[in-house]
Amino acid sequence: MRSAESIESVVRSSRGHTQGPDPRRHRRSWPLGLCALALAIASAAPPVGGSEAGRTPAATIVVSSSTAASAIGLTLVEGVLHYRDKVYQVTLRGAQPTAGSTGKVYDLVQARNIEGSYKPVAGGLRNDRGVTIIFEPPIDLSGGQLQIDLSGRRYPKASTGQRGTVD
Protein backbone atom coordinates (compact mmCIF):
# COMPACT_ATOMS: atom_id res chain seq x y z
CA MET A 1 0.00 0.00 0.00
CA ARG A 2 1.16 3.49 -0.76
CA SER A 3 1.24 6.23 1.83
CA ALA A 4 -1.07 9.25 1.57
CA GLU A 5 1.94 11.47 0.79
CA SER A 6 3.02 9.37 -2.17
CA ILE A 7 -0.55 9.22 -3.49
CA GLU A 8 -0.71 13.03 -3.38
CA SER A 9 2.57 13.33 -5.31
CA VAL A 10 1.20 10.94 -7.96
CA VAL A 11 -1.96 13.05 -8.26
CA ARG A 12 0.11 16.25 -8.58
CA SER A 13 2.38 14.75 -11.20
CA SER A 14 -0.67 13.69 -13.21
CA ARG A 15 -1.83 17.36 -13.15
CA GLY A 16 1.57 18.65 -14.23
CA HIS A 17 2.79 19.61 -10.76
CA THR A 18 5.83 17.82 -9.51
CA GLN A 19 6.83 19.36 -6.20
CA GLY A 20 6.25 22.33 -3.95
CA PRO A 21 3.22 23.83 -2.31
CA ASP A 22 -0.20 23.67 -3.84
CA PRO A 23 -0.38 26.59 -6.35
CA ARG A 24 -4.15 26.93 -5.85
CA ARG A 25 -3.51 28.22 -2.35
CA HIS A 26 -1.53 31.25 -3.65
CA ARG A 27 -4.03 32.09 -6.36
CA ARG A 28 -6.63 33.05 -3.76
CA SER A 29 -4.48 35.75 -2.09
CA TRP A 30 -3.45 37.44 -5.39
CA PRO A 31 -6.67 39.46 -5.98
CA LEU A 32 -6.68 40.64 -2.38
CA GLY A 33 -3.07 41.84 -2.68
CA LEU A 34 -3.81 43.66 -5.94
CA CYS A 35 -6.82 45.40 -4.41
CA ALA A 36 -4.75 46.56 -1.43
CA LEU A 37 -2.02 47.88 -3.75
CA ALA A 38 -4.53 49.74 -5.96
CA LEU A 39 -6.17 51.31 -2.90
CA ALA A 40 -2.81 52.47 -1.54
CA ILE A 41 -1.84 54.05 -4.87
CA ALA A 42 -5.21 55.77 -5.30
CA SER A 43 -5.19 57.26 -1.80
CA ALA A 44 -1.64 58.60 -2.20
CA ALA A 45 -2.27 60.26 -5.58
CA PRO A 46 -2.66 64.07 -5.58
CA PRO A 47 -6.08 65.41 -6.45
CA VAL A 48 -6.73 65.98 -10.13
CA GLY A 49 -8.54 69.10 -11.35
CA GLY A 50 -12.24 68.93 -10.63
CA SER A 51 -11.78 66.50 -7.73
CA GLU A 52 -12.06 69.34 -5.22
CA ALA A 53 -15.80 68.63 -5.05
CA GLY A 54 -15.32 66.32 -2.05
CA ARG A 55 -12.91 68.66 -0.26
CA THR A 56 -13.72 71.57 2.02
CA PRO A 57 -12.48 74.91 0.69
CA ALA A 58 -10.01 76.83 2.84
CA ALA A 59 -11.62 80.16 1.88
CA THR A 60 -14.14 81.80 -0.44
CA ILE A 61 -14.01 84.85 -2.70
CA VAL A 62 -17.20 86.75 -3.45
CA VAL A 63 -16.92 88.89 -6.59
CA SER A 64 -18.68 92.24 -6.41
CA SER A 65 -20.32 93.88 -9.38
CA SER A 66 -18.31 97.09 -9.08
CA THR A 67 -15.55 97.59 -11.63
CA ALA A 68 -13.03 100.23 -12.57
CA ALA A 69 -10.90 100.70 -15.65
CA SER A 70 -7.16 100.93 -15.20
CA ALA A 71 -4.82 103.17 -17.18
CA ILE A 72 -3.49 100.22 -19.20
CA GLY A 73 -6.94 99.06 -20.29
CA LEU A 74 -7.52 96.19 -17.87
CA THR A 75 -10.75 95.85 -15.97
CA LEU A 76 -10.36 95.84 -12.20
CA VAL A 77 -12.97 93.85 -10.32
CA GLU A 78 -13.28 93.98 -6.56
CA GLY A 79 -13.96 91.02 -4.37
CA VAL A 80 -14.00 89.90 -0.77
CA LEU A 81 -11.93 87.00 0.55
CA HIS A 82 -13.36 85.17 3.58
CA TYR A 83 -10.52 83.29 5.29
CA ARG A 84 -10.26 82.03 8.89
CA ASP A 85 -13.01 84.28 10.26
CA LYS A 86 -11.43 87.35 8.69
CA VAL A 87 -12.50 89.37 5.67
CA TYR A 88 -9.99 90.75 3.15
CA GLN A 89 -10.54 93.00 0.17
CA VAL A 90 -9.03 91.71 -3.08
CA THR A 91 -8.65 93.16 -6.57
CA LEU A 92 -9.01 90.90 -9.59
CA ARG A 93 -7.32 92.08 -12.80
CA GLY A 94 -7.95 90.45 -16.13
CA ALA A 95 -11.47 89.26 -15.33
CA GLN A 96 -14.75 90.51 -16.70
CA PRO A 97 -17.22 91.23 -13.91
CA THR A 98 -19.56 88.37 -13.14
CA ALA A 99 -21.98 89.57 -10.49
CA GLY A 100 -22.73 86.95 -7.88
CA SER A 101 -19.79 84.73 -8.76
CA THR A 102 -18.27 82.94 -5.78
CA GLY A 103 -14.89 81.24 -5.80
CA LYS A 104 -14.01 78.29 -3.62
CA VAL A 105 -10.33 78.53 -2.63
CA TYR A 106 -8.29 75.38 -1.98
CA ASP A 107 -4.78 74.87 -0.56
CA LEU A 108 -4.56 78.37 0.95
CA VAL A 109 -2.16 78.37 3.91
CA GLN A 110 -1.81 82.13 4.50
CA ALA A 111 -4.00 85.00 3.29
CA ARG A 112 -1.13 86.57 1.32
CA ASN A 113 -0.77 83.36 -0.73
CA ILE A 114 -3.95 84.37 -2.57
CA GLU A 115 -1.91 86.98 -4.45
CA GLY A 116 -0.42 86.18 -7.80
CA SER A 117 -1.08 85.29 -11.38
CA TYR A 118 -3.63 82.52 -11.94
CA LYS A 119 -3.65 80.35 -15.03
CA PRO A 120 -6.46 78.07 -16.15
CA VAL A 121 -6.18 74.41 -15.14
CA ALA A 122 -8.72 71.61 -15.38
CA GLY A 123 -11.73 72.79 -13.42
CA GLY A 124 -10.41 76.14 -12.16
CA LEU A 125 -7.49 78.54 -11.81
CA ARG A 126 -4.14 77.94 -10.07
CA ASN A 127 -1.27 80.23 -9.07
CA ASP A 128 2.43 79.38 -8.64
CA ARG A 129 1.94 78.84 -4.88
CA GLY A 130 -0.48 75.97 -5.52
CA VAL A 131 -3.64 77.87 -4.56
CA THR A 132 -6.62 76.74 -6.65
CA ILE A 133 -9.84 78.73 -7.14
CA ILE A 134 -13.03 77.39 -8.69
CA PHE A 135 -15.56 80.12 -9.54
CA GLU A 136 -19.30 79.42 -9.84
CA PRO A 137 -20.52 80.73 -12.21
CA PRO A 138 -17.14 80.81 -13.99
CA ILE A 139 -15.59 84.22 -14.54
CA ASP A 140 -14.57 85.36 -18.00
CA LEU A 141 -10.83 85.94 -18.34
CA SER A 142 -10.15 88.65 -20.90
CA GLY A 143 -6.38 88.09 -21.08
CA GLY A 144 -6.20 84.34 -20.48
CA GLN A 145 -5.04 84.76 -16.88
CA LEU A 146 -6.15 86.41 -13.66
CA GLN A 147 -4.06 88.59 -11.33
CA ILE A 148 -5.23 88.85 -7.72
CA ASP A 149 -3.92 91.47 -5.31
CA LEU A 150 -4.71 91.54 -1.60
CA SER A 151 -5.70 95.02 -0.48
CA GLY A 152 -5.77 94.38 3.24
CA ARG A 153 -7.81 92.97 6.09
CA ARG A 154 -11.16 94.67 6.61
CA TYR A 155 -12.88 92.91 9.47
CA PRO A 156 -12.33 92.38 12.32
CA LYS A 157 -9.90 95.24 12.53
CA ALA A 158 -7.23 94.63 15.11
CA SER A 159 -4.46 97.06 15.82
CA THR A 160 -1.07 95.43 15.52
CA GLY A 161 0.81 98.67 15.88
CA GLN A 162 2.05 98.51 12.31
CA ARG A 163 0.38 100.02 9.29
CA GLY A 164 -0.34 98.09 6.15
CA THR A 165 0.55 94.63 7.43
CA VAL A 166 -1.47 91.63 6.44
CA ASP A 167 -1.45 88.28 8.24
ZALO-783431 format. One line per field, with one value per atom (N, C-alpha, C, CB): atom name; x, y, z; residue in one letter. Coordinates in steps of 0.001 Angstrom, whole numbers. Glycine has a CB too. Layout:
<rs>
atom: (CA;...)
X: (X;...)
Y: (Y;...)
Z: (Z;...)
res: (A;...)
</rs>
This chain:
<rs>
atom: (N;CA;C;CB;N;CA;C;CB;N;CA;C;CB;N;CA;C;CB;N;CA;C;CB;N;CA;C;CB;N;CA;C;CB;N;CA;C;CB;N;CA;C;CB;N;CA;C;CB;N;CA;C;CB;N;CA;C;CB;N;CA;C;CB;N;CA;C;CB;N;CA;C;CB;N;CA;C;CB;N;CA;C;CB;N;CA;C;CB;N;CA;C;CB;N;CA;C;CB;N;CA;C;CB;N;CA;C;CB;N;CA;C;CB;N;CA;C;CB;N;CA;C;CB;N;CA;C;CB;N;CA;C;CB;N;CA;C;CB;N;CA;C;CB;N;CA;C;CB;N;CA;C;CB;N;CA;C;CB;N;CA;C;CB;N;CA;C;CB;N;CA;C;CB;N;CA;C;CB;N;CA;C;CB;N;CA;C;CB;N;CA;C;CB;N;CA;C;CB;N;CA;C;CB;N;CA;C;CB;N;CA;C;CB;N;CA;C;CB;N;CA;C;CB;N;CA;C;CB;N;CA;C;CB;N;CA;C;CB;N;CA;C;CB;N;CA;C;CB;N;CA;C;CB;N;CA;C;CB;N;CA;C;CB;N;CA;C;CB;N;CA;C;CB;N;CA;C;CB;N;CA;C;CB;N;CA;C;CB;N;CA;C;CB;N;CA;C;CB;N;CA;C;CB;N;CA;C;CB;N;CA;C;CB;N;CA;C;CB;N;CA;C;CB;N;CA;C;CB;N;CA;C;CB;N;CA;C;CB;N;CA;C;CB;N;CA;C;CB;N;CA;C;CB;N;CA;C;CB;N;CA;C;CB;N;CA;C;CB;N;CA;C;CB;N;CA;C;CB;N;CA;C;CB;N;CA;C;CB;N;CA;C;CB;N;CA;C;CB;N;CA;C;CB;N;CA;C;CB;N;CA;C;CB;N;CA;C;CB;N;CA;C;CB;N;CA;C;CB;N;CA;C;CB;N;CA;C;CB;N;CA;C;CB;N;CA;C;CB;N;CA;C;CB;N;CA;C;CB;N;CA;C;CB;N;CA;C;CB;N;CA;C;CB;N;CA;C;CB;N;CA;C;CB;N;CA;C;CB;N;CA;C;CB;N;CA;C;CB;N;CA;C;CB;N;CA;C;CB;N;CA;C;CB;N;CA;C;CB;N;CA;C;CB;N;CA;C;CB;N;CA;C;CB;N;CA;C;CB;N;CA;C;CB;N;CA;C;CB;N;CA;C;CB;N;CA;C;CB;N;CA;C;CB;N;CA;C;CB;N;CA;C;CB;N;CA;C;CB;N;CA;C;CB;N;CA;C;CB;N;CA;C;CB;N;CA;C;CB;N;CA;C;CB;N;CA;C;CB;N;CA;C;CB;N;CA;C;CB;N;CA;C;CB;N;CA;C;CB;N;CA;C;CB;N;CA;C;CB;N;CA;C;CB;N;CA;C;CB;N;CA;C;CB;N;CA;C;CB;N;CA;C;CB;N;CA;C;CB;N;CA;C;CB;N;CA;C;CB;N;CA;C;CB;N;CA;C;CB;N;CA;C;CB;N;CA;C;CB;N;CA;C;CB;N;CA;C;CB;N;CA;C;CB;N;CA;C;CB;N;CA;C;CB;N;CA;C;CB;N;CA;C;CB;N;CA;C;CB;N;CA;C;CB;N;CA;C;CB;N;CA;C;CB;N;CA;C;CB;N;CA;C;CB;N;CA;C;CB;N;CA;C;CB;N;CA;C;CB;N;CA;C;CB;N;CA;C;CB;N;CA;C;CB;N;CA;C;CB;N;CA;C;CB;N;CA;C;CB;N;CA;C;CB;N;CA;C;CB;N;CA;C;CB;N;CA;C;CB;N;CA;C;CB)
X: (826;0;869;-939;437;1157;687;976;1616;1238;432;2504;-245;-1066;-195;-1849;1038;1938;2350;3166;2623;3020;1845;3609;647;-546;-744;-1809;-557;-709;320;-575;1557;2571;2235;3954;1625;1198;85;725;-852;-1960;-1415;-3013;-477;108;860;1046;1616;2377;1448;3339;277;-668;-1305;-1750;-1307;-1835;-747;-2470;484;1571;2377;1035;2062;2791;3676;1821;4931;5833;6107;7121;6497;6826;6396;8338;6529;6250;4839;6485;4534;3216;2130;3194;950;-201;-388;-1487;-277;-378;-1766;0;-2792;-4147;-4258;-5177;-3474;-3506;-3049;-2627;-2058;-1525;-2405;-132;-3155;-4033;-5119;-4658;-5543;-6626;-6197;-7142;-4938;-4479;-4067;-3313;-3861;-3449;-4430;-3290;-5735;-6666;-6729;-8058;-6638;-6678;-5464;-6746;-4287;-3066;-3124;-1860;-3670;-3809;-4770;-4295;-5864;-6822;-6190;-8064;-5415;-4751;-3736;-4062;-2995;-2020;-2712;-1174;-3792;-4527;-5112;-5642;-5615;-6166;-5087;-6859;-3917;-2812;-2347;-1643;-2267;-1844;-2892;-1602;-4153;-5213;-5297;-6549;-5087;-5192;-3975;-5368;-2839;-1637;-1538;-414;-2348;-2272;-2799;-3066;-2168;-2665;-3980;-1646;-4800;-6084;-5912;-6943;-6747;-6733;-7780;-7003;-7599;-8539;-9968;-8234;-10847;-12235;-12536;-12632;-11543;-11781;-11937;-10650;-11913;-12064;-13481;-11684;-14404;-15796;-15986;-16604;-15190;-15318;-14546;-14873;-13739;-12905;-13602;-11540;-13208;-13720;-12798;-13842;-13347;-12480;-11893;-13252;-10674;-10011;-10570;-8506;-11098;-11618;-12594;-10468;-13269;-14140;-13876;-15642;-14085;-14009;-15366;-12858;-15946;-17202;-16875;-18241;-17213;-16922;-18043;-16751;-17667;-18679;-18941;-18233;-19980;-20325;-19637;-21819;-18952;-18308;-17005;-18052;-16769;-15553;-14953;-15841;-13714;-13027;-12083;-12257;-11835;-10900;-9542;-11402;-8501;-7159;-6583;-6247;-5453;-4816;-4301;-3667;-4021;-3494;-4586;-2429;-5836;-6935;-7491;-6512;-6978;-7516;-8700;-6435;-9607;-10746;-10366;-12009;-10622;-10364;-11694;-9639;-11766;-12972;-12621;-13527;-13516;-13277;-13955;-13782;-13387;-13961;-13621;-13476;-14218;-14000;-13589;-15279;-12445;-11930;-12325;-10380;-12999;-13355;-12422;-14876;-11526;-10521;-10286;-9202;-10482;-10259;-10931;-8764;-12201;-13012;-12564;-12982;-11840;-11426;-11875;-9877;-12049;-12499;-11432;-13875;-11015;-9986;-10555;-8712;-10154;-10545;-9491;-10713;-9943;-9031;-9418;-9052;-8427;-8651;-8306;-7810;-9197;-9011;-8784;-10234;-7632;-7322;-7333;-5948;-7895;-7949;-9234;-6802;-10196;-11473;-12594;-11739;-13540;-14750;-15679;-15435;-16365;-17223;-18342;-17823;-18482;-19559;-20231;-19042;-21296;-21978;-22486;-23142;-22246;-22729;-21833;-24067;-20701;-19789;-19054;-18785;-18963;-18270;-17191;-19261;-15996;-14890;-14576;-13656;-14453;-14007;-12494;-14701;-11797;-10334;-9803;-9823;-8882;-8292;-6784;-8593;-6225;-4780;-4224;-4042;-5012;-4561;-4062;-5710;-2781;-2164;-2126;-749;-1826;-1810;-2592;-346;-3194;-4001;-3193;-4581;-1939;-1132;-815;163;-994;-768;-1837;-714;-2911;-3953;-3449;-5205;-2440;-1912;-1160;-996;-1204;-423;-1192;74;-528;-1084;-1670;-7;-2925;-3634;-3800;-5011;-3501;-3647;-4696;-2290;-5429;-6461;-5863;-7279;-6485;-6184;-7523;-5393;-7485;-8721;-9628;-8412;-10747;-11732;-11576;-11706;-10563;-10414;-9196;-10341;-8669;-7491;-6480;-7869;-5180;-4140;-2995;-3628;-2440;-1266;-12;-1404;1156;2428;2660;3571;1829;1940;1051;1578;367;-476;-1890;141;-2280;-3638;-4555;-3703;-5655;-6616;-7937;-6820;-8535;-9835;-10777;-9714;-11979;-13026;-14188;-13464;-14479;-15555;-16845;-15169;-17965;-19305;-20201;-19886;-20801;-20515;-19104;-21541;-18522;-17145;-16997;-16700;-15848;-15589;-14920;-14701;-15134;-14570;-13222;-15527;-12170;-10829;-10573;-9758;-10363;-10149;-8755;-10386;-7749;-6378;-5831;-5498;-6670;-6204;-5661;-5159;-5472;-5040;-5625;-3498;-5579;-6152;-5053;-7324;-5012;-4062;-4878;-3193;-4525;-5226;-4253;-5833;-4690;-3917;-4734;-3546;-4078;-4706;-4577;-4070;-5719;-5702;-5461;-7004;-5957;-5775;-6933;-5606;-6757;-7811;-8829;-7238;-10108;-11164;-11840;-12188;-12120;-12877;-12465;-14389;-12338;-12334;-11014;-12578;-11106;-9901;-9255;-10221;-7990;-7232;-5956;-6932;-5665;-4458;-3250;-4558;-2301;-1067;60;-713;-221;807;1616;1722;1336;2054;1050;3003;1308;384;641;509;-431;-336;124;564;133;551;-654;1278;-429;-1471;-961;-1883;-1829;-1447;-981;-2605)
Y: (-1176;0;1238;-1;2228;3490;4414;4154;5268;6232;7375;6786;8126;9252;10302;9886;10485;11468;11072;11641;9813;9366;9395;7961;9132;9217;10664;8698;11613;13035;13455;13919;12977;13327;12727;12856;11554;10941;11766;9483;12235;13049;14370;13311;14989;16245;16052;16819;14977;14753;14502;13581;13909;13694;15010;12705;16037;17360;18260;18012;17833;18650;19308;19693;19050;19614;18521;20185;18846;17822;17979;17850;19166;19361;20755;19153;21000;22326;22449;23367;23620;23829;23857;25133;23670;23666;25068;23203;25260;26593;27204;26533;26387;26931;27784;25796;27480;28224;29669;27537;29908;31250;32059;31157;31380;32093;32856;31128;32399;33050;34371;32130;34521;35747;36827;35435;36486;37441;38590;36728;38336;39457;40384;38929;39819;40643;41559;39761;41032;41841;42944;40963;42644;43660;44768;43015;44392;45399;46316;44723;45750;46563;47506;45665;47036;47884;49013;47048;48712;49739;50783;49103;50369;51308;52210;50556;51672;52473;53498;51577;53119;54055;55145;53310;54785;55770;56776;55072;56338;57263;58175;56491;57773;58596;59563;57720;59401;60259;61648;59646;62717;64067;64274;65101;65192;65405;65967;66339;65509;65980;67073;64816;68005;69103;68616;69859;69310;68925;67987;68287;67418;66501;67240;65496;68560;69336;69263;70773;68668;68629;67982;67890;66993;66324;66989;64924;67977;68658;69908;69025;70335;71569;72710;71460;73791;74909;75594;75922;76116;76834;78241;76889;78799;80162;80311;81203;81463;81796;83232;81600;83492;84850;85168;84993;86283;86751;87941;87132;87838;88889;89909;88308;91186;92240;92676;93448;93433;93880;95188;94038;95807;97087;96867;97880;97695;97588;98970;96930;98985;100229;99917;100835;100901;100697;101232;101393;100474;100928;101710;99735;102347;103170;102328;103970;101057;100222;99410;99289;99696;99061;97795;98760;97373;96190;96566;95496;95649;95850;95367;95107;96207;95839;95491;96997;94311;93852;93670;92522;94130;93979;92720;95211;92187;91017;90990;89750;90058;89904;88463;90285;88313;87001;86724;86926;85611;85170;84022;84729;84281;83288;83318;83537;82188;82027;83132;82009;83310;84276;85719;83940;85991;87353;87645;87540;88933;89366;90272;90093;89976;90748;91266;89889;92458;93002;92606;94553;92122;91714;92424;90172;92597;93164;92103;94460;91889;90905;91644;89942;91462;92082;91018;92805;91378;90451;89662;89511;89976;89264;90229;88606;89741;90507;90308;90064;91361;91232;90221;92589;89334;88367;88504;86902;89303;89567;88269;90551;88118;86951;85733;86604;85857;84729;84528;84948;83296;82943;81921;82388;82163;81243;80441;82002;79142;78285;78175;76864;78465;78525;77303;79847;76582;75375;75553;74151;74894;74870;76243;74336;77060;78371;78206;79441;78525;78365;79694;77796;80788;82135;83040;82657;84092;84995;85595;86107;85938;86569;85618;87090;84312;83361;83443;81956;84188;84374;85243;85005;86076;86983;86210;88032;86753;86177;86064;84844;85493;85295;83890;85517;83796;82521;82135;82599;80882;80354;79255;79821;79115;78070;76663;78194;75840;74412;73686;74062;72383;71606;71915;70097;72528;72786;74087;71697;74901;76135;76931;75835;77692;78539;78218;80059;78252;77942;78923;76492;79360;80231;79415;81370;80093;79378;78901;80265;79310;78840;77630;79964;77154;75973;76248;75046;77515;77870;77697;79339;76988;76739;77417;75211;78080;78728;78194;80287;77822;77395;78357;75909;79131;80123;79511;81391;79809;79425;80639;78269;81113;80725;81149;81345;80488;80806;82267;79888;82854;84225;84185;84987;85260;85355;86053;86110;85374;85943;86619;84852;87923;88652;88435;90129;88245;88087;86679;89018;85708;84335;84005;84062;85010;84759;85814;84747;85540;86411;86815;85710;88078;88587;89010;89798;88484;88845;89554;87588;90707;91472;91579;92889;91430;91536;92964;90554;93614;95019;95186;95683;94295;94380;93756;95816;93567;92974;94041;92335;93713;94674;94429;94643;93178;92910;91563;92949;91355;92376;93135;91750;94410;95235;95131;96707;94743;94625;95416;93133;96262;97060;96226;98288;96153;95431;96382;94523;97672;98668;98980;98210;98263;98509;98732;97338;99704;100023;99122;101504;98767;98087;96642;98827;96021;94625;93719;94329;92610;91627;90305;91511;89587;88277;87345;87645)
Z: (0;0;0;1192;-701;-761;344;-2124;790;1826;1196;2554;2044;1572;897;2742;1370;790;-619;1666;-832;-2168;-3126;-2110;-2641;-3489;-3941;-2731;-3029;-3380;-4421;-2126;-4313;-5311;-6665;-4860;-6691;-7956;-8583;-7732;-7753;-8258;-8806;-7137;-8114;-8577;-9887;-7516;-9980;-11204;-12371;-11035;-12128;-13214;-13665;-12783;-12805;-13146;-13705;-11922;-13718;-14231;-13137;-15146;-11891;-10762;-10194;-9673;-10013;-9511;-8037;-10268;-7606;-6200;-5769;-5949;-4487;-3953;-3425;-5005;-2903;-2311;-3387;-1504;-2947;-3844;-4435;-3093;-5756;-6348;-6212;-7799;-6004;-5847;-4589;-5800;-3595;-2346;-2559;-1295;-3406;-3655;-4592;-4228;-5439;-6358;-5624;-7337;-4501;-3764;-3144;-2685;-2743;-2092;-3096;-1174;-4346;-5386;-5548;-6711;-5790;-5985;-4773;-6289;-3589;-2383;-2317;-1128;-2665;-2679;-3720;-2935;-4889;-5940;-5521;-7243;-4886;-4414;-3377;-3824;-2459;-1433;-2060;-395;-3053;-3745;-4502;-4712;-5213;-5956;-5015;-6789;-3883;-2904;-2337;-1774;-2069;-1538;-2554;-1129;-3821;-4871;-5058;-6207;-5081;-5297;-4159;-5461;-2929;-1804;-1699;-509;-2268;-2204;-3370;-2167;-4390;-5576;-5250;-6751;-5803;-5577;-6293;-6035;-5806;-6450;-7855;-5614;-8754;-10129;-10242;-11144;-11177;-11352;-11377;-12619;-10686;-10629;-9471;-11913;-8831;-7733;-6406;-7641;-6441;-5224;-4676;-5478;-5450;-5048;-3679;-6081;-3335;-2052;-933;-2180;-1252;-261;260;-862;1441;2018;1623;3563;1062;686;1911;-154;1757;2838;2981;2597;1882;1878;723;1770;692;-440;-868;-71;-2159;-2703;-3304;-3777;-2883;-3448;-4337;-2328;-5625;-6593;-6551;-8027;-6410;-6410;-7842;-5540;-8034;-9375;-9745;-9496;-8784;-9080;-9826;-7791;-10834;-11631;-11815;-13001;-12232;-12574;-13717;-11341;-14541;-15650;-15243;-16954;-15533;-15202;-16376;-14838;-16150;-17181;-18346;-16576;-18123;-19203;-19893;-18665;-19589;-20291;-19671;-21630;-18531;-17872;-16998;-17035;-16853;-15971;-14580;-16499;-13589;-12196;-11538;-11422;-11000;-10324;-8858;-10954;-7997;-6562;-6056;-5786;-5001;-4372;-2899;-5052;-2204;-771;-507;46;175;555;2001;374;2222;3577;3938;3673;4920;5286;6787;4529;7448;8888;9718;9177;9518;10263;10074;11721;9018;8692;7271;8848;6984;5672;5077;5756;3841;3151;1836;2903;1466;172;-855;237;-2009;-3076;-4366;-3271;-5245;-6566;-7594;-6785;-8542;-9590;-10904;-9686;-11507;-12798;-13885;-12754;-15009;-16133;-16198;-16068;-15334;-15330;-15688;-13951;-16436;-16703;-15511;-18054;-15105;-13913;-14124;-13543;-13169;-13145;-11789;-13399;-11758;-10492;-9881;-10697;-8596;-7881;-7988;-8368;-8647;-8756;-7432;-9910;-7010;-5778;-6101;-4713;-5569;-5798;-4549;-6255;-4709;-3616;-3733;-3660;-2644;-2634;-1895;-1967;-2553;-1983;-1814;-2872;-825;-559;-192;-1769;472;949;2375;872;2601;3913;4658;3774;3941;4503;3566;4708;4107;3289;2145;4151;2374;1322;164;1914;352;-733;-1819;-180;-1558;-2570;-3717;-1942;-3437;-4452;-5523;-3813;-6725;-7799;-9085;-7403;-10052;-11377;-11463;-12472;-11848;-11940;-13400;-11238;-13685;-15035;-15009;-15585;-16109;-16150;-16056;-17434;-15239;-15135;-15208;-13796;-15287;-15376;-14191;-15435;-14456;-13422;-12659;-12477;-12913;-12158;-12570;-10699;-11607;-11808;-10720;-11791;-11060;-10071;-10209;-10235;-9043;-9066;-8793;-8032;-8808;-8637;-7212;-9054;-6272;-4884;-4621;-3917;-5658;-5521;-5071;-4577;-4963;-4561;-5771;-4005;-5581;-6652;-6304;-6877;-7309;-7139;-8209;-7225;-7778;-8695;-8528;-8429;-9578;-9537;-10082;-10348;-9387;-9836;-9777;-8973;-10831;-12208;-12586;-13176;-13594;-13989;-14417;-15126;-14112;-14543;-15911;-13506;-16659;-17995;-17911;-18954;-18349;-18337;-19675;-18050;-19649;-20900;-21456;-20692;-20611;-21078;-20941;-20343;-20619;-20477;-19100;-21486;-18253;-16878;-15957;-16774;-14682;-13662;-12691;-12915;-12339;-11332;-10118;-11894;-8960;-7722;-6798;-7024;-6284;-5307;-4031;-5855;-2909;-1596;-1127;-573;-894;-481;1010;-857;1801;3242;3980;3670;5275;6087;6422;7374;6320;6609;7945;5522;8268;9474;10034;9198;11288;12323;12307;13705;12516;12533;13892;12192;13869;15108;14937;15468;15903;15817;16190;16715;15252;15520;15788;14370;15662;15883;14630;16969;13546;12310;11197;11972;10362;9287;8079;8892;7426;6150;6204;5294;7368;7432;7274;8753;6632;6442;6984;4947;7685;8241;7166;8990)
res: (M;M;M;M;R;R;R;R;S;S;S;S;A;A;A;A;E;E;E;E;S;S;S;S;I;I;I;I;E;E;E;E;S;S;S;S;V;V;V;V;V;V;V;V;R;R;R;R;S;S;S;S;S;S;S;S;R;R;R;R;G;G;G;G;H;H;H;H;T;T;T;T;Q;Q;Q;Q;G;G;G;G;P;P;P;P;D;D;D;D;P;P;P;P;R;R;R;R;R;R;R;R;H;H;H;H;R;R;R;R;R;R;R;R;S;S;S;S;W;W;W;W;P;P;P;P;L;L;L;L;G;G;G;G;L;L;L;L;C;C;C;C;A;A;A;A;L;L;L;L;A;A;A;A;L;L;L;L;A;A;A;A;I;I;I;I;A;A;A;A;S;S;S;S;A;A;A;A;A;A;A;A;P;P;P;P;P;P;P;P;V;V;V;V;G;G;G;G;G;G;G;G;S;S;S;S;E;E;E;E;A;A;A;A;G;G;G;G;R;R;R;R;T;T;T;T;P;P;P;P;A;A;A;A;A;A;A;A;T;T;T;T;I;I;I;I;V;V;V;V;V;V;V;V;S;S;S;S;S;S;S;S;S;S;S;S;T;T;T;T;A;A;A;A;A;A;A;A;S;S;S;S;A;A;A;A;I;I;I;I;G;G;G;G;L;L;L;L;T;T;T;T;L;L;L;L;V;V;V;V;E;E;E;E;G;G;G;G;V;V;V;V;L;L;L;L;H;H;H;H;Y;Y;Y;Y;R;R;R;R;D;D;D;D;K;K;K;K;V;V;V;V;Y;Y;Y;Y;Q;Q;Q;Q;V;V;V;V;T;T;T;T;L;L;L;L;R;R;R;R;G;G;G;G;A;A;A;A;Q;Q;Q;Q;P;P;P;P;T;T;T;T;A;A;A;A;G;G;G;G;S;S;S;S;T;T;T;T;G;G;G;G;K;K;K;K;V;V;V;V;Y;Y;Y;Y;D;D;D;D;L;L;L;L;V;V;V;V;Q;Q;Q;Q;A;A;A;A;R;R;R;R;N;N;N;N;I;I;I;I;E;E;E;E;G;G;G;G;S;S;S;S;Y;Y;Y;Y;K;K;K;K;P;P;P;P;V;V;V;V;A;A;A;A;G;G;G;G;G;G;G;G;L;L;L;L;R;R;R;R;N;N;N;N;D;D;D;D;R;R;R;R;G;G;G;G;V;V;V;V;T;T;T;T;I;I;I;I;I;I;I;I;F;F;F;F;E;E;E;E;P;P;P;P;P;P;P;P;I;I;I;I;D;D;D;D;L;L;L;L;S;S;S;S;G;G;G;G;G;G;G;G;Q;Q;Q;Q;L;L;L;L;Q;Q;Q;Q;I;I;I;I;D;D;D;D;L;L;L;L;S;S;S;S;G;G;G;G;R;R;R;R;R;R;R;R;Y;Y;Y;Y;P;P;P;P;K;K;K;K;A;A;A;A;S;S;S;S;T;T;T;T;G;G;G;G;Q;Q;Q;Q;R;R;R;R;G;G;G;G;T;T;T;T;V;V;V;V;D;D;D;D)
</rs>
